[in-house]
Amino acid sequence: MANIISDETIEYVGILAKLELSPEEKEAARKDMAEMLDYIDMLNNLDTSGVEPMSHIFPVNNVFREDVVENGDSREEILANAPAVKDGSFKVPKTVE
């Protein structure tokens, strides 16, 4: 184990996670964290010079369809049902004095 996790780090992580850890649980957490950090260090030693950086493992494509108007402008048909029309819009009674 190359990574040594301090008591303060374990306490701080416990506070952040809102956990009350017993001494045995703190020791287990310290061991687990050290193993994770050792594994990350091992990954950092890999040669990735020929690997292209990526943000996703699968290609990200836009899945939306084209925005095409299908029903057209039916303003006149809609306004034909209005009880009152003014300047091409519905005319309604005044609600604010």
N, C-alpha and C positions, 0 to 999 in steps of 0.2 A: 504494500500500500504506500504509494508515493504521496498521496494527498492526506494531510492530517487536518481533521476538522476540529476546531476549537470548541470549548464548552459554550463560549459566547455565541458562536455561530448556530449551534444547536438550539440554544435558548431563543435566539432571534427568529429562527425559522419556526419554532414552536409558537412564538407570539404572532407571527404573520399568519400562520395557519390556524390560529386560535385553538391550539391543542395544549392540554396539560399532560406532559409526558412523565412517566415514572423514570427512575434512574435506569432501569433495564431497557425501557423503550428509547431513552436518549442514546444509550450505547448501541442499540440496534439501528437507530436512525443514523448515528455517526458512521457505522460500518457500511450501511447502504449508500449513504452520500459519498463516502470515500470510493466505493466500488464504481458508482456512476461517474465520478470525476476521473477515475483511472481509465474507464472505458472511453470517455471523451478525449482524454489525452492520447489514447491509442489511435483513435480516429484522426486526430490532428497530425499524426505521423504518416498517414497514407499519402501516396503520390497522386495528386489530383490535377497535375499540370495539363493533361489531355482531356479533362472533363469540363464540358460547358456548364457555367453556372445556370441554375434554374430556380424558379420559385414554386413550381408545381411538378409533380412526377408525371402528370398527364398533360397533353396540350390543352390550352384554354382557348376555346372558341366562343364567339358570340352565338347564343342559341335563339336569339330573338328573330322573328320574321321581319320582313320589310314592312314599313308603315305605309299601307296603301289605303286610300279612301275608297270604300266600297258602296256607300249609300249616297254619296254626293250631297249637294246643297238642296235641301228640301225646305228652305225657309218659308217660301210662299205657302206650301201645304200646311206647315205647322201654324203659321199665323192665321190661316183661314179658320182655325178653331178658336181663336182668341175672341173674347167679347169686345175688346177695344185694342186698337193698334195705333202706335205713334212712331213715326220715323223708322219703320221696319222692325219695331220691338213691341213686346207686350206692354200695354198701358195698364197700370194698376193704381188703386187709390193711394193717396198720400198717407203714410203711416207715422211720420215724425213731424211734429209741429215746429 
